[in-house]
Amino acid sequence: MGFRIIGPAAGDRPTVTISHQPWGEATIQLSGHPSITFITPEVALAEGACAYEGQQGKQETMPLLFVMKKDGDDWKIAAIRVLAR
């Protein structure tokens, strides 16, 4: 079993969308992959997955949502939630 935050594939160019509303948010869209949404400068949501061996040895993935919190210069996972499939 392993966890990963889904990132860009080789050659992918991320796009950034910034809301210009008061208290807006910025979203980074990784081509063909889930996104990272910055709720505040200190809090972000990142989609990811847990890969595991399911029935009959078939590899399966479970979609996850990571709540990330900035701690100094580092980002740390504050919470993980399983997303509906």
Phi and psi in radians as a Rosetta constraint file:
Dihedral C 1 N 2 CA 2 C 2 CIRCULARHARMONIC -2.603 0.35
Dihedral N 2 CA 2 C 2 N 3 CIRCULARHARMONIC 2.661 0.35
Dihedral C 2 N 3 CA 3 C 3 CIRCULARHARMONIC -1.970 0.35
Dihedral N 3 CA 3 C 3 N 4 CIRCULARHARMONIC 2.566 0.35
Dihedral C 3 N 4 CA 4 C 4 CIRCULARHARMONIC -2.644 0.35
Dihedral N 4 CA 4 C 4 N 5 CIRCULARHARMONIC 2.595 0.35
Dihedral C 4 N 5 CA 5 C 5 CIRCULARHARMONIC -1.634 0.35
Dihedral N 5 CA 5 C 5 N 6 CIRCULARHARMONIC 2.189 0.35
Dihedral C 5 N 6 CA 6 C 6 CIRCULARHARMONIC -1.233 0.35
Dihedral N 6 CA 6 C 6 N 7 CIRCULARHARMONIC 2.167 0.35
Dihedral C 6 N 7 CA 7 C 7 CIRCULARHARMONIC -2.070 0.35
Dihedral N 7 CA 7 C 7 N 8 CIRCULARHARMONIC -3.103 0.35
Dihedral C 7 N 8 CA 8 C 8 CIRCULARHARMONIC -1.226 0.35
Dihedral N 8 CA 8 C 8 N 9 CIRCULARHARMONIC 2.566 0.35
Dihedral C 8 N 9 CA 9 C 9 CIRCULARHARMONIC -1.446 0.35
Dihedral N 9 CA 9 C 9 N 10 CIRCULARHARMONIC 2.874 0.35
Dihedral C 9 N 10 CA 10 C 10 CIRCULARHARMONIC -0.958 0.35
Dihedral N 10 CA 10 C 10 N 11 CIRCULARHARMONIC 2.296 0.35
Dihedral C 10 N 11 CA 11 C 11 CIRCULARHARMONIC 1.523 0.35
Dihedral N 11 CA 11 C 11 N 12 CIRCULARHARMONIC -0.210 0.35
Dihedral C 11 N 12 CA 12 C 12 CIRCULARHARMONIC -1.230 0.35
Dihedral N 12 CA 12 C 12 N 13 CIRCULARHARMONIC 2.497 0.35
Dihedral C 12 N 13 CA 13 C 13 CIRCULARHARMONIC -2.062 0.35
Dihedral N 13 CA 13 C 13 N 14 CIRCULARHARMONIC 2.005 0.35
Dihedral C 13 N 14 CA 14 C 14 CIRCULARHARMONIC -1.204 0.35
Dihedral N 14 CA 14 C 14 N 15 CIRCULARHARMONIC 2.689 0.35
Dihedral C 14 N 15 CA 15 C 15 CIRCULARHARMONIC -2.060 0.35
Dihedral N 15 CA 15 C 15 N 16 CIRCULARHARMONIC 2.596 0.35
Dihedral C 15 N 16 CA 16 C 16 CIRCULARHARMONIC -2.077 0.35
Dihedral N 16 CA 16 C 16 N 17 CIRCULARHARMONIC 2.271 0.35
Dihedral C 16 N 17 CA 17 C 17 CIRCULARHARMONIC -2.040 0.35
Dihedral N 17 CA 17 C 17 N 18 CIRCULARHARMONIC 2.189 0.35
Dihedral C 17 N 18 CA 18 C 18 CIRCULARHARMONIC -2.019 0.35
Dihedral N 18 CA 18 C 18 N 19 CIRCULARHARMONIC 2.180 0.35
Dihedral C 18 N 19 CA 19 C 19 CIRCULARHARMONIC -1.326 0.35
Dihedral N 19 CA 19 C 19 N 20 CIRCULARHARMONIC 2.324 0.35
Dihedral C 19 N 20 CA 20 C 20 CIRCULARHARMONIC -1.723 0.35
Dihedral N 20 CA 20 C 20 N 21 CIRCULARHARMONIC 0.240 0.35
Dihedral C 20 N 21 CA 21 C 21 CIRCULARHARMONIC -1.404 0.35
Dihedral N 21 CA 21 C 21 N 22 CIRCULARHARMONIC 2.697 0.35
Dihedral C 21 N 22 CA 22 C 22 CIRCULARHARMONIC -0.977 0.35
Dihedral N 22 CA 22 C 22 N 23 CIRCULARHARMONIC 2.375 0.35
Dihedral C 22 N 23 CA 23 C 23 CIRCULARHARMONIC 1.060 0.35
Dihedral N 23 CA 23 C 23 N 24 CIRCULARHARMONIC 0.555 0.35
Dihedral C 23 N 24 CA 24 C 24 CIRCULARHARMONIC -1.194 0.35
Dihedral N 24 CA 24 C 24 N 25 CIRCULARHARMONIC 3.109 0.35
Dihedral C 24 N 25 CA 25 C 25 CIRCULARHARMONIC -2.295 0.35
Dihedral N 25 CA 25 C 25 N 26 CIRCULARHARMONIC 2.833 0.35
Dihedral C 25 N 26 CA 26 C 26 CIRCULARHARMONIC -1.944 0.35
Dihedral N 26 CA 26 C 26 N 27 CIRCULARHARMONIC 2.418 0.35
Dihedral C 26 N 27 CA 27 C 27 CIRCULARHARMONIC -2.147 0.35
Dihedral N 27 CA 27 C 27 N 28 CIRCULARHARMONIC 2.291 0.35
Dihedral C 27 N 28 CA 28 C 28 CIRCULARHARMONIC -1.811 0.35
Dihedral N 28 CA 28 C 28 N 29 CIRCULARHARMONIC 2.081 0.35
Dihedral C 28 N 29 CA 29 C 29 CIRCULARHARMONIC -1.789 0.35
Dihedral N 29 CA 29 C 29 N 30 CIRCULARHARMONIC 2.096 0.35
Dihedral C 29 N 30 CA 30 C 30 CIRCULARHARMONIC -1.634 0.35
Dihedral N 30 CA 30 C 30 N 31 CIRCULARHARMONIC 2.080 0.35
Dihedral C 30 N 31 CA 31 C 31 CIRCULARHARMONIC -0.765 0.35
Dihedral N 31 CA 31 C 31 N 32 CIRCULARHARMONIC 2.097 0.35
Dihedral C 31 N 32 CA 32 C 32 CIRCULARHARMONIC 1.276 0.35
Dihedral N 32 CA 32 C 32 N 33 CIRCULARHARMONIC 0.121 0.35
Dihedral C 32 N 33 CA 33 C 33 CIRCULARHARMONIC -2.290 0.35
Dihedral N 33 CA 33 C 33 N 34 CIRCULARHARMONIC 2.824 0.35
Dihedral C 33 N 34 CA 34 C 34 CIRCULARHARMONIC -1.025 0.35
Dihedral N 34 CA 34 C 34 N 35 CIRCULARHARMONIC 3.000 0.35
Dihedral C 34 N 35 CA 35 C 35 CIRCULARHARMONIC -1.950 0.35
Dihedral N 35 CA 35 C 35 N 36 CIRCULARHARMONIC 2.953 0.35
Dihedral C 35 N 36 CA 36 C 36 CIRCULARHARMONIC -2.037 0.35
Dihedral N 36 CA 36 C 36 N 37 CIRCULARHARMONIC 2.214 0.35
Dihedral C 36 N 37 CA 37 C 37 CIRCULARHARMONIC -2.026 0.35
Dihedral N 37 CA 37 C 37 N 38 CIRCULARHARMONIC 2.183 0.35
Dihedral C 37 N 38 CA 38 C 38 CIRCULARHARMONIC -1.567 0.35
Dihedral N 38 CA 38 C 38 N 39 CIRCULARHARMONIC 1.978 0.35
Dihedral C 38 N 39 CA 39 C 39 CIRCULARHARMONIC -1.371 0.35
Dihedral N 39 CA 39 C 39 N 40 CIRCULARHARMONIC -0.761 0.35
Dihedral C 39 N 40 CA 40 C 40 CIRCULARHARMONIC -2.436 0.35
Dihedral N 40 CA 40 C 40 N 41 CIRCULARHARMONIC 3.034 0.35
Dihedral C 40 N 41 CA 41 C 41 CIRCULARHARMONIC -1.079 0.35
Dihedral N 41 CA 41 C 41 N 42 CIRCULARHARMONIC -0.269 0.35
Dihedral C 41 N 42 CA 42 C 42 CIRCULARHARMONIC -1.932 0.35
Dihedral N 42 CA 42 C 42 N 43 CIRCULARHARMONIC -0.123 0.35
Dihedral C 42 N 43 CA 43 C 43 CIRCULARHARMONIC -2.356 0.35
Dihedral N 43 CA 43 C 43 N 44 CIRCULARHARMONIC 2.346 0.35
Dihedral C 43 N 44 CA 44 C 44 CIRCULARHARMONIC -2.442 0.35
Dihedral N 44 CA 44 C 44 N 45 CIRCULARHARMONIC 2.712 0.35
Dihedral C 44 N 45 CA 45 C 45 CIRCULARHARMONIC -1.956 0.35
Dihedral N 45 CA 45 C 45 N 46 CIRCULARHARMONIC 2.284 0.35
Dihedral C 45 N 46 CA 46 C 46 CIRCULARHARMONIC -2.259 0.35
Dihedral N 46 CA 46 C 46 N 47 CIRCULARHARMONIC 2.274 0.35
Dihedral C 46 N 47 CA 47 C 47 CIRCULARHARMONIC -1.447 0.35
Dihedral N 47 CA 47 C 47 N 48 CIRCULARHARMONIC 2.548 0.35
Dihedral C 47 N 48 CA 48 C 48 CIRCULARHARMONIC -2.679 0.35
Dihedral N 48 CA 48 C 48 N 49 CIRCULARHARMONIC -2.872 0.35
Dihedral C 48 N 49 CA 49 C 49 CIRCULARHARMONIC -2.678 0.35
Dihedral N 49 CA 49 C 49 N 50 CIRCULARHARMONIC 2.690 0.35
Dihedral C 49 N 50 CA 50 C 50 CIRCULARHARMONIC -1.987 0.35
Dihedral N 50 CA 50 C 50 N 51 CIRCULARHARMONIC 2.100 0.35
Dihedral C 50 N 51 CA 51 C 51 CIRCULARHARMONIC -1.676 0.35
Dihedral N 51 CA 51 C 51 N 52 CIRCULARHARMONIC 2.355 0.35
Dihedral C 51 N 52 CA 52 C 52 CIRCULARHARMONIC -2.623 0.35
Dihedral N 52 CA 52 C 52 N 53 CIRCULARHARMONIC 2.847 0.35
Dihedral C 52 N 53 CA 53 C 53 CIRCULARHARMONIC -1.545 0.35
Dihedral N 53 CA 53 C 53 N 54 CIRCULARHARMONIC 2.061 0.35
Dihedral C 53 N 54 CA 54 C 54 CIRCULARHARMONIC -1.629 0.35
Dihedral N 54 CA 54 C 54 N 55 CIRCULARHARMONIC -2.706 0.35
Dihedral C 54 N 55 CA 55 C 55 CIRCULARHARMONIC -1.079 0.35
Dihedral N 55 CA 55 C 55 N 56 CIRCULARHARMONIC 2.509 0.35
Dihedral C 55 N 56 CA 56 C 56 CIRCULARHARMONIC 1.013 0.35
Dihedral N 56 CA 56 C 56 N 57 CIRCULARHARMONIC 0.494 0.35
Dihedral C 56 N 57 CA 57 C 57 CIRCULARHARMONIC 1.293 0.35
Dihedral N 57 CA 57 C 57 N 58 CIRCULARHARMONIC 0.162 0.35
Dihedral C 57 N 58 CA 58 C 58 CIRCULARHARMONIC -1.406 0.35
Dihedral N 58 CA 58 C 58 N 59 CIRCULARHARMONIC 2.315 0.35
Dihedral C 58 N 59 CA 59 C 59 CIRCULARHARMONIC -1.317 0.35
Dihedral N 59 CA 59 C 59 N 60 CIRCULARHARMONIC 2.292 0.35
Dihedral C 59 N 60 CA 60 C 60 CIRCULARHARMONIC -2.202 0.35
Dihedral N 60 CA 60 C 60 N 61 CIRCULARHARMONIC 2.812 0.35
Dihedral C 60 N 61 CA 61 C 61 CIRCULARHARMONIC -2.214 0.35
Dihedral N 61 CA 61 C 61 N 62 CIRCULARHARMONIC 2.570 0.35
Dihedral C 61 N 62 CA 62 C 62 CIRCULARHARMONIC -2.046 0.35
Dihedral N 62 CA 62 C 62 N 63 CIRCULARHARMONIC 2.074 0.35
Dihedral C 62 N 63 CA 63 C 63 CIRCULARHARMONIC -1.205 0.35
Dihedral N 63 CA 63 C 63 N 64 CIRCULARHARMONIC 2.418 0.35
Dihedral C 63 N 64 CA 64 C 64 CIRCULARHARMONIC -2.253 0.35
Dihedral N 64 CA 64 C 64 N 65 CIRCULARHARMONIC 2.725 0.35
Dihedral C 64 N 65 CA 65 C 65 CIRCULARHARMONIC -2.105 0.35
Dihedral N 65 CA 65 C 65 N 66 CIRCULARHARMONIC 2.121 0.35
Dihedral C 65 N 66 CA 66 C 66 CIRCULARHARMONIC -1.737 0.35
Dihedral N 66 CA 66 C 66 N 67 CIRCULARHARMONIC 2.237 0.35
Dihedral C 66 N 67 CA 67 C 67 CIRCULARHARMONIC -1.654 0.35
Dihedral N 67 CA 67 C 67 N 68 CIRCULARHARMONIC 2.015 0.35
Dihedral C 67 N 68 CA 68 C 68 CIRCULARHARMONIC -1.841 0.35
Dihedral N 68 CA 68 C 68 N 69 CIRCULARHARMONIC 2.453 0.35
Dihedral C 68 N 69 CA 69 C 69 CIRCULARHARMONIC -2.231 0.35
Dihedral N 69 CA 69 C 69 N 70 CIRCULARHARMONIC 2.328 0.35
Dihedral C 69 N 70 CA 70 C 70 CIRCULARHARMONIC -1.356 0.35
Dihedral N 70 CA 70 C 70 N 71 CIRCULARHARMONIC 2.316 0.35
Dihedral C 70 N 71 CA 71 C 71 CIRCULARHARMONIC -2.258 0.35
Dihedral N 71 CA 71 C 71 N 72 CIRCULARHARMONIC 1.687 0.35
Dihedral C 71 N 72 CA 72 C 72 CIRCULARHARMONIC 1.212 0.35
Dihedral N 72 CA 72 C 72 N 73 CIRCULARHARMONIC -2.152 0.35
Dihedral C 72 N 73 CA 73 C 73 CIRCULARHARMONIC -1.637 0.35
Dihedral N 73 CA 73 C 73 N 74 CIRCULARHARMONIC -0.056 0.35
Dihedral C 73 N 74 CA 74 C 74 CIRCULARHARMONIC -1.823 0.35
Dihedral N 74 CA 74 C 74 N 75 CIRCULARHARMONIC 2.664 0.35
Dihedral C 74 N 75 CA 75 C 75 CIRCULARHARMONIC -1.847 0.35
Dihedral N 75 CA 75 C 75 N 76 CIRCULARHARMONIC 2.299 0.35
Dihedral C 75 N 76 CA 76 C 76 CIRCULARHARMONIC -2.149 0.35
Dihedral N 76 CA 76 C 76 N 77 CIRCULARHARMONIC 2.639 0.35
Dihedral C 76 N 77 CA 77 C 77 CIRCULARHARMONIC -1.361 0.35
Dihedral N 77 CA 77 C 77 N 78 CIRCULARHARMONIC 2.102 0.35
Dihedral C 77 N 78 CA 78 C 78 CIRCULARHARMONIC -1.617 0.35
Dihedral N 78 CA 78 C 78 N 79 CIRCULARHARMONIC -0.556 0.35
Dihedral C 78 N 79 CA 79 C 79 CIRCULARHARMONIC -2.789 0.35
Dihedral N 79 CA 79 C 79 N 80 CIRCULARHARMONIC 2.699 0.35
Dihedral C 79 N 80 CA 80 C 80 CIRCULARHARMONIC -2.254 0.35
Dihedral N 80 CA 80 C 80 N 81 CIRCULARHARMONIC 2.364 0.35
Dihedral C 80 N 81 CA 81 C 81 CIRCULARHARMONIC -2.215 0.35
Dihedral N 81 CA 81 C 81 N 82 CIRCULARHARMONIC 2.457 0.35
Dihedral C 81 N 82 CA 82 C 82 CIRCULARHARMONIC -1.444 0.35
Dihedral N 82 CA 82 C 82 N 83 CIRCULARHARMONIC 2.269 0.35
Dihedral C 82 N 83 CA 83 C 83 CIRCULARHARMONIC -1.574 0.35
Dihedral N 83 CA 83 C 83 N 84 CIRCULARHARMONIC 2.683 0.35
Dihedral C 83 N 84 CA 84 C 84 CIRCULARHARMONIC -1.158 0.35
Dihedral N 84 CA 84 C 84 N 85 CIRCULARHARMONIC 2.538 0.35
